[in-house]
Structure formats: C-alpha cells, structure tokens
Amino acid sequence: MPLKAVIFDLDGTLLDTAPDFCTTVNLLRREEGFDHLPDEQIRCVVSNGARALVNMAFGLEFTAPGFDRLHQRLLEIYSEQLAVKTRPYPGIQESLSLLASRDIPWGIVTNKSHTYTQPILKALALDPAPGTVICPEDVTKTKPHPESLLLACKQLGCEAKDVIYVGDHQRDIDCGKAAGSRTVAAAYGYVGEGICASDWSADHLIHSAHELSEIIEHYLQYELEK
C-alpha cells in the first residue's frame, strides 16, 4: 500500500496526557475528603474518558446521585491543568519529522472534545502541525465508528486504504479496520488492566512510540522499491 498519511489517536497514543489527569483526579478526591490514588491506577482508565475516571475514583455508577456533579467538577479542574505535564511520547517527534521529510501529512482523530484538544495542541505547538484534527463535535458517530477517520482522510486528501491509524484502544483499531486503513496498536498507551493489545487484531503492535518510525520507514521503502 502507498503511505499517504498517518493519523493518531490523542490520549495515550500521540500524547501522554495521563499526568494531568492524575493531578485532576487527586485534586478532586482531596476536595471530597478522599486519600490520594496512585498514578498507575488512574493511567489505565484515562482512555475511557472523564466519566470512567469518576467511576474509578469514587466507585459511583453513572446514574448514581452526585455523579453528574463530580463529573462536571472533574472537567472544570482538568481545564485548569491542560498541558501542564502533558507531553508527546518519546519517539513521536521522530516520526513526525520523518513524515515531514517525505511531505506526508499527519492528523488526529480523537474522542476528546475540541474544548480540551485545541488548547493542548496550541500549548505544545507540535512541529509539523497536524493537517487535520477531528473531535466528536465534527461527526455524528464517534469511534469505533469510522466516520471520524474517513473525514480526516478526506481533509488530508487521501483514501483511507492509504493511511495508517495508530491507537491505544480496541475502539481505535476497530475504527481503523472499519475504514479500511492499516492499524497500529500502541501497547505503550493507556491499556486497561487485564487487556492485551495483541488481542485487537491490529496490523502492527508496538510497545514504544520509537517503533512507529520503523513501520513508517517500511512502507516508504516499499514505495521506493516498487
């Protein structure tokens, strides 16, 4: 397959946002009179969203009294913690620079709202910048439905079959496969306890973001040898 673009999930794939979520959860727990939770307990839930974090941190079901208040407060605290400790994973910049050297665009497809995604990207000022950023507000159906990935491909001017989609959750791989893209499972991300990224049937499995550039090089070399 020709490689026309690489598209990333955000949290746990492109960026390590967990440190700011860990701070947020523990600030909220302190407000509510609870003890500090270890970071590792929080990290593995980050990819499941803010509601899952409230469920984990307080043991409340989504319909329980007080859940909505805690959920809203968690979002308020997180909005004050954006990009304080969040950074690209080691190896990501290497891949972005490699893509830039070959004039291949990259993008982001995330289930994270523009409200939080855009300030983080502005603060980090990734270079090169993404050619497209697709958030839930841009589509009618979010991942694992392929609509968001197909929209990103359209905005980048390529077909989904010529794209690699990288993600750290089963829904990312399902989204990529449904769109017809090649998929890379980022086992270094926020994979929940007892879950094996190797079970997601991705085309590639990586345990470090450094390995992604090797995959990109593989497809680029294939193009040269055709």
Short mmCIF file of the C-alpha atoms (twelve columns), coordinates in Angstrom:
data_MODEL
# 
_entry.id   MODEL 
# 
loop_
_atom_site.group_PDB 
_atom_site.id 
_atom_site.type_symbol 
_atom_site.label_atom_id 
_atom_site.label_alt_id 
_atom_site.label_comp_id 
_atom_site.label_asym_id 
_atom_site.label_seq_id 
_atom_site.Cartn_x 
_atom_site.Cartn_y 
_atom_site.Cartn_z 
_atom_site.pdbx_PDB_model_num 
ATOM 1   C CA . MET A 1   0.000   0.000  0.000  1 
ATOM 2   C CA . PRO A 2   1.231   3.534  -0.632 1 
ATOM 3   C CA . LEU A 3   1.541   5.654  2.502  1 
ATOM 4   C CA . LYS A 4   -0.279  8.959  2.109  1 
ATOM 5   C CA . ALA A 5   -0.854  9.929  5.761  1 
ATOM 6   C CA . VAL A 6   -0.504  8.805  9.365  1 
ATOM 7   C CA . ILE A 7   -3.334  9.557  11.769 1 
ATOM 8   C CA . PHE A 8   -3.143  9.284  15.542 1 
ATOM 9   C CA . ASP A 9   -5.481  8.911  18.446 1 
ATOM 10  C CA . LEU A 10  -4.620  11.605 21.001 1 
ATOM 11  C CA . ASP A 11  -4.579  10.434 24.636 1 
ATOM 12  C CA . GLY A 12  -2.262  7.508  25.217 1 
ATOM 13  C CA . THR A 13  -1.038  7.404  21.623 1 
ATOM 14  C CA . LEU A 14  0.284   10.768 20.442 1 
ATOM 15  C CA . LEU A 15  0.404   12.458 23.836 1 
ATOM 16  C CA . ASP A 16  0.937   11.259 27.374 1 
ATOM 17  C CA . THR A 17  -1.889  13.246 28.956 1 
ATOM 18  C CA . ALA A 18  -2.224  10.973 31.993 1 
ATOM 19  C CA . PRO A 19  -0.061  13.077 34.356 1 
ATOM 20  C CA . ASP A 20  -2.533  15.951 34.122 1 
ATOM 21  C CA . PHE A 21  -5.464  13.568 34.609 1 
ATOM 22  C CA . CYS A 22  -3.735  12.096 37.658 1 
ATOM 23  C CA . THR A 23  -3.372  15.570 39.137 1 
ATOM 24  C CA . THR A 24  -7.009  16.345 38.319 1 
ATOM 25  C CA . VAL A 25  -8.435  13.184 39.868 1 
ATOM 26  C CA . ASN A 26  -6.456  13.582 43.047 1 
ATOM 27  C CA . LEU A 27  -7.338  17.267 43.401 1 
ATOM 28  C CA . LEU A 28  -10.995 16.296 43.159 1 
ATOM 29  C CA . ARG A 29  -10.574 13.451 45.623 1 
ATOM 30  C CA . ARG A 30  -8.905  15.838 48.059 1 
ATOM 31  C CA . GLU A 31  -11.822 18.268 47.698 1 
ATOM 32  C CA . GLU A 32  -14.181 15.416 48.521 1 
ATOM 33  C CA . GLY A 33  -12.145 14.259 51.527 1 
ATOM 34  C CA . PHE A 34  -10.577 11.161 49.991 1 
ATOM 35  C CA . ASP A 35  -6.978  9.950  50.040 1 
ATOM 36  C CA . HIS A 36  -4.526  10.195 47.143 1 
ATOM 37  C CA . LEU A 37  -4.736  7.469  44.476 1 
ATOM 38  C CA . PRO A 38  -1.586  6.052  42.852 1 
ATOM 39  C CA . ASP A 39  -0.950  7.329  39.337 1 
ATOM 40  C CA . GLU A 40  -0.907  3.846  37.800 1 
ATOM 41  C CA . GLN A 41  -4.445  3.205  38.982 1 
ATOM 42  C CA . ILE A 42  -5.587  6.345  37.166 1 
ATOM 43  C CA . ARG A 43  -3.495  5.969  33.998 1 
ATOM 44  C CA . CYS A 44  -5.131  2.759  32.834 1 
ATOM 45  C CA . VAL A 45  -8.578  4.412  32.847 1 
ATOM 46  C CA . VAL A 46  -7.695  7.640  31.021 1 
ATOM 47  C CA . SER A 47  -8.596  6.360  27.546 1 
ATOM 48  C CA . ASN A 48  -12.128 5.580  28.731 1 
ATOM 49  C CA . GLY A 49  -12.928 9.227  29.389 1 
ATOM 50  C CA . ALA A 50  -13.895 11.519 32.249 1 
ATOM 51  C CA . ARG A 51  -16.965 9.549  33.303 1 
ATOM 52  C CA . ALA A 52  -14.894 6.400  33.680 1 
ATOM 53  C CA . LEU A 53  -12.410 8.345  35.799 1 
ATOM 54  C CA . VAL A 54  -15.193 9.461  38.149 1 
ATOM 55  C CA . ASN A 55  -16.472 5.901  38.328 1 
ATOM 56  C CA . MET A 56  -12.989 4.624  39.169 1 
ATOM 57  C CA . ALA A 57  -12.151 7.406  41.639 1 
ATOM 58  C CA . PHE A 58  -15.394 7.288  43.626 1 
ATOM 59  C CA . GLY A 59  -16.940 3.921  42.862 1 
ATOM 60  C CA . LEU A 60  -20.114 5.543  41.572 1 
ATOM 61  C CA . GLU A 61  -22.243 4.301  38.715 1 
ATOM 62  C CA . PHE A 62  -23.085 6.858  36.028 1 
ATOM 63  C CA . THR A 63  -26.690 7.122  37.258 1 
ATOM 64  C CA . ALA A 64  -25.826 7.449  40.950 1 
ATOM 65  C CA . PRO A 65  -26.797 10.607 42.868 1 
ATOM 66  C CA . GLY A 66  -23.895 13.071 42.850 1 
ATOM 67  C CA . PHE A 67  -22.201 11.536 39.811 1 
ATOM 68  C CA . ASP A 68  -23.020 14.414 37.453 1 
ATOM 69  C CA . ARG A 69  -21.722 16.971 39.968 1 
ATOM 70  C CA . LEU A 70  -18.424 15.133 40.321 1 
ATOM 71  C CA . HIS A 71  -18.143 14.687 36.558 1 
ATOM 72  C CA . GLN A 72  -18.646 18.406 35.948 1 
ATOM 73  C CA . ARG A 73  -16.197 19.349 38.671 1 
ATOM 74  C CA . LEU A 74  -13.573 16.971 37.276 1 
ATOM 75  C CA . LEU A 75  -13.871 18.667 33.872 1 
ATOM 76  C CA . GLU A 76  -13.537 22.086 35.495 1 
ATOM 77  C CA . ILE A 77  -10.344 21.070 37.286 1 
ATOM 78  C CA . TYR A 78  -8.938  19.404 34.179 1 
ATOM 79  C CA . SER A 79  -9.491  22.571 32.132 1 
ATOM 80  C CA . GLU A 80  -7.079  24.286 34.548 1 
ATOM 81  C CA . GLN A 81  -4.469  21.520 34.222 1 
ATOM 82  C CA . LEU A 82  -4.277  21.226 30.423 1 
ATOM 83  C CA . ALA A 83  -0.740  20.707 29.114 1 
ATOM 84  C CA . VAL A 84  0.911   21.287 32.481 1 
ATOM 85  C CA . LYS A 85  2.669   17.912 32.360 1 
ATOM 86  C CA . THR A 86  1.273   16.559 29.071 1 
ATOM 87  C CA . ARG A 87  3.968   15.777 26.505 1 
ATOM 88  C CA . PRO A 88  4.349   13.808 23.254 1 
ATOM 89  C CA . TYR A 89  5.533   10.274 23.898 1 
ATOM 90  C CA . PRO A 90  9.263   9.752  23.333 1 
ATOM 91  C CA . GLY A 91  9.657   8.762  19.695 1 
ATOM 92  C CA . ILE A 92  6.634   10.677 18.405 1 
ATOM 93  C CA . GLN A 93  8.643   13.689 17.256 1 
ATOM 94  C CA . GLU A 94  10.961  11.349 15.380 1 
ATOM 95  C CA . SER A 95  8.000   10.006 13.397 1 
ATOM 96  C CA . LEU A 96  6.548   13.464 12.757 1 
ATOM 97  C CA . SER A 97  9.901   14.701 11.476 1 
ATOM 98  C CA . LEU A 98  10.240  11.639 9.243  1 
ATOM 99  C CA . LEU A 99  6.811   12.286 7.754  1 
ATOM 100 C CA . ALA A 100 7.652   15.947 7.182  1 
ATOM 101 C CA . SER A 101 10.866  14.986 5.385  1 
ATOM 102 C CA . ARG A 102 8.796   12.981 2.899  1 
ATOM 103 C CA . ASP A 103 5.977   15.560 2.618  1 
ATOM 104 C CA . ILE A 104 3.489   13.147 4.169  1 
ATOM 105 C CA . PRO A 105 0.780   14.806 6.278  1 
ATOM 106 C CA . TRP A 106 -0.428  13.601 9.637  1 
ATOM 107 C CA . GLY A 107 -3.585  14.132 11.635 1 
ATOM 108 C CA . ILE A 108 -5.500  13.415 14.804 1 
ATOM 109 C CA . VAL A 109 -8.783  11.565 15.307 1 
ATOM 110 C CA . THR A 110 -9.903  11.616 18.930 1 
ATOM 111 C CA . ASN A 111 -12.992 11.217 21.089 1 
ATOM 112 C CA . LYS A 112 -11.711 14.155 23.161 1 
ATOM 113 C CA . SER A 113 -13.674 17.386 22.787 1 
ATOM 114 C CA . HIS A 114 -12.280 20.404 20.918 1 
ATOM 115 C CA . THR A 115 -12.673 22.246 24.240 1 
ATOM 116 C CA . TYR A 116 -9.662  20.369 25.604 1 
ATOM 117 C CA . THR A 117 -7.887  19.175 22.461 1 
ATOM 118 C CA . GLN A 118 -7.244  22.559 20.864 1 
ATOM 119 C CA . PRO A 119 -5.733  24.281 23.951 1 
ATOM 120 C CA . ILE A 120 -3.400  21.318 24.464 1 
ATOM 121 C CA . LEU A 121 -2.226  21.381 20.855 1 
ATOM 122 C CA . LYS A 122 -1.774  25.146 20.982 1 
ATOM 123 C CA . ALA A 123 0.324   24.872 24.131 1 
ATOM 124 C CA . LEU A 124 2.531   22.075 22.761 1 
ATOM 125 C CA . ALA A 125 2.920   23.623 19.282 1 
ATOM 126 C CA . LEU A 126 3.877   20.353 17.598 1 
ATOM 127 C CA . ASP A 127 6.095   20.796 14.553 1 
ATOM 128 C CA . PRO A 128 4.997   19.971 11.951 1 
ATOM 129 C CA . ALA A 129 1.425   20.771 12.935 1 
ATOM 130 C CA . PRO A 130 -1.356  18.264 12.237 1 
ATOM 131 C CA . GLY A 131 -3.083  18.653 8.893  1 
ATOM 132 C CA . THR A 132 -6.442  17.803 10.454 1 
ATOM 133 C CA . VAL A 133 -7.889  17.374 13.950 1 
ATOM 134 C CA . ILE A 134 -11.207 15.540 14.201 1 
ATOM 135 C CA . CYS A 135 -13.107 15.633 17.510 1 
ATOM 136 C CA . PRO A 136 -16.580 14.389 18.488 1 
ATOM 137 C CA . GLU A 137 -18.152 17.730 17.574 1 
ATOM 138 C CA . ASP A 138 -17.146 17.163 13.939 1 
ATOM 139 C CA . VAL A 139 -19.091 13.935 13.399 1 
ATOM 140 C CA . THR A 140 -22.418 12.301 14.139 1 
ATOM 141 C CA . LYS A 141 -20.860 8.997  15.259 1 
ATOM 142 C CA . THR A 142 -17.635 8.717  17.251 1 
ATOM 143 C CA . LYS A 143 -15.115 5.880  17.353 1 
ATOM 144 C CA . PRO A 144 -15.298 2.924  16.923 1 
ATOM 145 C CA . HIS A 145 -17.491 4.072  14.022 1 
ATOM 146 C CA . PRO A 146 -15.188 5.003  11.103 1 
ATOM 147 C CA . GLU A 147 -16.873 8.352  10.305 1 
ATOM 148 C CA . SER A 148 -14.232 10.448 12.065 1 
ATOM 149 C CA . LEU A 149 -11.313 8.657  10.405 1 
ATOM 150 C CA . LEU A 150 -12.934 8.861  6.982  1 
ATOM 151 C CA . LEU A 151 -13.471 12.604 7.489  1 
ATOM 152 C CA . ALA A 152 -9.820  13.045 8.459  1 
ATOM 153 C CA . CYS A 153 -8.719  11.207 5.317  1 
ATOM 154 C CA . LYS A 154 -10.949 13.415 3.203  1 
ATOM 155 C CA . GLN A 155 -9.482  16.553 4.751  1 
ATOM 156 C CA . LEU A 156 -5.960  15.264 4.143  1 
ATOM 157 C CA . GLY A 157 -6.828  14.459 0.534  1 
ATOM 158 C CA . CYS A 158 -6.204  10.732 0.663  1 
ATOM 159 C CA . GLU A 159 -8.071  7.451  0.753  1 
ATOM 160 C CA . ALA A 160 -8.411  5.509  3.983  1 
ATOM 161 C CA . LYS A 161 -6.674  2.473  2.470  1 
ATOM 162 C CA . ASP A 162 -3.505  4.564  2.089  1 
ATOM 163 C CA . VAL A 163 -3.467  5.641  5.747  1 
ATOM 164 C CA . ILE A 164 -2.024  4.228  8.951  1 
ATOM 165 C CA . TYR A 165 -4.152  4.805  12.055 1 
ATOM 166 C CA . VAL A 166 -2.425  4.490  15.440 1 
ATOM 167 C CA . GLY A 167 -4.347  3.994  18.679 1 
ATOM 168 C CA . ASP A 168 -4.125  2.589  22.187 1 
ATOM 169 C CA . HIS A 169 -7.670  1.213  22.494 1 
ATOM 170 C CA . GLN A 170 -9.717  -1.523 20.882 1 
ATOM 171 C CA . ARG A 171 -12.124 1.117  19.516 1 
ATOM 172 C CA . ASP A 172 -9.243  2.785  17.634 1 
ATOM 173 C CA . ILE A 173 -8.291  -0.431 15.913 1 
ATOM 174 C CA . ASP A 174 -11.936 -1.242 15.166 1 
ATOM 175 C CA . CYS A 175 -12.349 2.255  13.713 1 
ATOM 176 C CA . GLY A 176 -9.276  1.899  11.518 1 
ATOM 177 C CA . LYS A 177 -10.244 -1.544 10.256 1 
ATOM 178 C CA . ALA A 178 -13.821 -0.426 9.530  1 
ATOM 179 C CA . ALA A 179 -12.454 2.475  7.482  1 
ATOM 180 C CA . GLY A 180 -10.119 0.167  5.561  1 
ATOM 181 C CA . SER A 181 -6.905  1.638  6.964  1 
ATOM 182 C CA . ARG A 182 -3.795  -0.128 8.224  1 
ATOM 183 C CA . THR A 183 -3.775  -0.120 12.028 1 
ATOM 184 C CA . VAL A 184 -1.088  0.117  14.689 1 
ATOM 185 C CA . ALA A 185 -1.909  -0.844 18.289 1 
ATOM 186 C CA . ALA A 186 0.021   1.329  20.735 1 
ATOM 187 C CA . ALA A 187 0.543   -1.052 23.643 1 
ATOM 188 C CA . TYR A 188 2.562   1.645  25.430 1 
ATOM 189 C CA . GLY A 189 -0.622  3.691  25.961 1 
ATOM 190 C CA . TYR A 190 -3.447  3.521  28.462 1 
ATOM 191 C CA . VAL A 191 -4.288  -0.142 28.089 1 
ATOM 192 C CA . GLY A 192 -6.546  -1.281 30.917 1 
ATOM 193 C CA . GLU A 193 -5.594  -3.916 33.444 1 
ATOM 194 C CA . GLY A 194 -6.050  -7.412 32.097 1 
ATOM 195 C CA . ILE A 195 -6.351  -6.191 28.496 1 
ATOM 196 C CA . CYS A 196 -3.846  -7.282 25.847 1 
ATOM 197 C CA . ALA A 197 -3.368  -5.006 22.849 1 
ATOM 198 C CA . SER A 198 -2.267  -8.068 20.893 1 
ATOM 199 C CA . ASP A 199 -5.883  -9.285 21.006 1 
ATOM 200 C CA . TRP A 200 -7.138  -6.350 18.921 1 
ATOM 201 C CA . SER A 201 -6.018  -7.858 15.571 1 
ATOM 202 C CA . ALA A 202 -4.156  -4.719 14.512 1 
ATOM 203 C CA . ASP A 203 -1.809  -4.897 11.538 1 
ATOM 204 C CA . HIS A 204 1.089   -3.862 13.767 1 
ATOM 205 C CA . LEU A 205 1.750   -3.892 17.506 1 
ATOM 206 C CA . ILE A 206 4.254   -1.546 19.113 1 
ATOM 207 C CA . HIS A 207 5.418   -1.268 22.714 1 
ATOM 208 C CA . SER A 208 7.164   2.084  22.285 1 
ATOM 209 C CA . ALA A 209 6.440   5.092  20.093 1 
ATOM 210 C CA . HIS A 210 10.036  4.765  18.846 1 
ATOM 211 C CA . GLU A 211 8.917   1.672  16.912 1 
ATOM 212 C CA . LEU A 212 6.447   3.650  14.819 1 
ATOM 213 C CA . SER A 213 9.139   5.267  12.688 1 
ATOM 214 C CA . GLU A 214 10.338  1.777  11.726 1 
ATOM 215 C CA . ILE A 215 6.853   0.937  10.453 1 
ATOM 216 C CA . ILE A 216 6.668   4.191  8.514  1 
ATOM 217 C CA . GLU A 217 10.088  3.511  7.004  1 
ATOM 218 C CA . HIS A 218 8.912   0.050  5.993  1 
ATOM 219 C CA . TYR A 219 6.059   1.440  3.911  1 
ATOM 220 C CA . LEU A 220 8.189   4.225  2.473  1 
ATOM 221 C CA . GLN A 221 10.880  1.743  1.439  1 
ATOM 222 C CA . TYR A 222 8.237   -0.397 -0.216 1 
ATOM 223 C CA . GLU A 223 7.242   2.619  -2.301 1 
ATOM 224 C CA . LEU A 224 10.846  3.170  -3.369 1 
ATOM 225 C CA . GLU A 225 11.320  -0.467 -4.385 1 
ATOM 226 C CA . LYS A 226 8.148   -0.768 -6.458 1 
# 
